[in-house]
């Protein structure tokens, strides 16, 4: 929810949360939460470890 809120996609209408409709695409990189997630989990080191890990 933080990412949606930071990108301006979460509407708070009289205490009710909802998705704000927009025209076109929204760049999620404007959200600090999304950027932190991307830096942590979308790296080749992380992905290589996940794909080679035995379950």
C-alpha positions in Angstrom: 0.0 0.0 0.0 2.9 2.3 0.6 4.0 2.2 -3.0 0.5 2.9 -4.3 0.2 5.8 -1.9 3.6 7.3 -2.7 2.9 7.0 -6.5 -0.4 8.9 -6.0 -2.6 5.9 -6.8 -4.3 5.4 -3.5 -7.3 7.6 -2.8 -8.4 8.3 0.8 -12.1 9.3 0.5 -13.7 10.0 3.9 -11.8 7.2 5.6 -12.3 4.7 2.8 -9.2 3.6 0.8 -9.5 3.0 -2.9 -7.5 3.0 -6.1 -7.3 6.3 -7.9 -7.9 5.9 -11.6 -5.3 7.6 -13.9 -4.8 8.1 -17.6 -1.7 6.3 -18.9 1.1 4.6 -17.0 2.6 5.6 -13.7 6.3 5.4 -13.0 6.7 3.4 -9.8 10.3 4.5 -9.5 8.8 7.7 -8.0 8.0 5.7 -4.9 10.8 5.3 -2.3 9.3 2.0 -1.1 9.4 0.6 -4.6 13.0 1.7 -5.2 14.1 0.0 -1.9 12.3 -3.2 -2.9 13.9 -3.1 -6.3 17.4 -2.5 -4.9 17.1 -5.4 -2.4 15.4 -8.1 -4.5 15.9 -7.4 -8.2 19.7 -7.8 -8.2 21.5 -10.6 -10.0 23.2 -11.7 -6.8 19.8 -12.2 -5.0 18.2 -13.8 -8.0 21.2 -16.2 -8.7 21.0 -17.3 -5.0 17.3 -17.9 -5.1 17.5 -19.9 -8.4 20.3 -22.1 -7.2 19.1 -22.7 -3.6 18.0 -26.3 -2.7 14.6 -26.6 -1.2 
